[in-house]
């Protein structure tokens, strides 16, 4: 138990130590630098929050939201362990630099402490092993090197009055003031370097207990106020691998101070003595620094732009039409692997073959072919492919078939407006039976509609093959269309006033009449079987299909067993072949009399193509209910189902 409590105490203590570190260490970030709000609510302190690299330019002010804050401090450990940091530009708004602010920044080579800095923390530059140059511009700069023992060039502005405790061993010291700054025993660890003092100001330095110890003292240090540095370019755009030369112009400069060059992102652009080398795509600032003054050139590096071009930017195709798209690119000297996408593969089938894109139009609509490079670096190109909708293609599937007729019927009979926009085939502003007639004309002139309707072989002696579903149906359980005998289109009302082959009465028949007393003005044509153009199966499905004869219906009954059943919830008759066990389902679709559907799921009434010759206003049909399957005759104007047959395939 004691060990458990000890472990628990250890964990709690560990959490207490780590929790402040896990919490957010800064209040906001701007341009990659992190800041905390000061207690005065108007100033901010730059703080730790990232692994800063290359040259960092600290701004004098920064925005957070709609408020602008002054940067007045560099916080404790702000740049601690940023080994990739090479330079830092400190603005003259900064008044303090915190403990260990630049500790272990081993890549930092020079720093200028502006005159605004009045407080320097402990170990600020400890571990900055590459820090060679330091410039001090304040007054009391005691201990400002703060651990920077590697400094080789020390520059002291005329304003500097005290430099106690620096602890440096520089090889070059430039002190520009006429009065030597106050030193102590640990200001300099060595006096073997060269001291540069103002002209006509040699005597005070020689007389000083510390300054006079330098082995070599020259009176050549000249200070320059209002140093102005400008660059030959404010911004430069380069391609990867390119080089460019920047030049820096100085009006005047203090003796010994030279222009130093830095990049804020050396992975994008490197700079050596003003020569830029573009390394990678991106942006960076190149900074030229002299003392506490600097100038910036913004550098943008881009990859060489490769642009893909197509021989077609748009194509218009008809159904089943083919085309090719040929890509190319500039500059053509750069090797490039192409890839492409198609926005809608239902509209266009596209494939890459032998350096071109082959297209096949498969459905009306628009598809966009986008050609790009496999590496994603080239500017892509597009080709918009429009596949025209065939005239009469109501359901926009690219074909004119009886399915298009169904769409119009569904609108006229069931108010189904799914294809309302395309149902006005003749463009007269109305959707009527005239549009259906136009579709049938198209179908009769082009019976090969690419649709194969299912059928079964029941092993019947005649070889007759029966369709598996009704004309106009989408499945064996679907009722499909209803037809008056000798008509090929469904309609809203089934009575003598709408019947095609009479003038409103049973005694005015105009076609398929065997008795004078039934014919219009004594009309007789003695036709006893429907012509193909009046056969609903032939017109809707093609010339290989017919409505059955009454003999074919009788053969079906004689060679099959029959039972009343349901299939997928639909009532009907299931016939099973006595020869091979193949089945055929007839839904109890009922029938239309006038505009009323009668006996749905109770009766099944199916027309034959045979006329009743003794009473030619009637035709033969097959009928069934739950308790029988029989044959009979019925008035021709009634709306019955049609189940098609076809001759055996040879």
Buried (B, 14 or more C-beta within 10 A) or exposed (E): EEEEEEEEEEEEEEEEEEEEEEEEBBBBEBEEBBBBBBEEEEBBBBBBBEEBBBBBBBBEEBEBEEEEBBBBBBBBBBBBBBBBBBBBBBBEBBBBBBBBBBBBBBBBBBBBBBBBBEEBBBBBBBBBBEBBBBBBBBEBBBBBBBBBBBBBBBBBBBBBBBBBBBBBBBEBBBBBBBBBBBBBEEBBEEBEBBBBBBEEBBEBBBEBEBBBBBEEBBBEBBBBEEBEBEBBBEEBEBEBEBEBEBEBEBEEBBBBBEBBBBBBBBBBBBBEEBEBBBBEEBBBBBBBBBBBBBBBBBBBBBEEEBEBBBEBEEBEBEBEEEBBBEBBBEEEEEEBEBEBBBBBEBBBBBEEEEEBBBBBBBBBBEBBBBBBBEEEBBEBBBBBBBBBBBEBBBBBBBBBBBBBBBBBBBBBBEEBEEBBEBBBBBEEEEBBBEBBBBBBEBBBEBEEBEEEBEBBBBBBEBEBBBBBBBBBBEBBBBBBBBBBBBBBBBBEBBBBEBBBBBEEEBEBBBBBBBBEEBBBEEEBEEBBBBEBEBBBBBBBBBBBBBBBBBEBBBBBBEBBEBEBEBBEEBBBBBBBBEEEEBBBBBBBBBBBBBEEBBBEBEBBBBBBBBBBBEBBBBBBBBBBBBEEBEBEBBBBBBBBBBBBBBEEEE
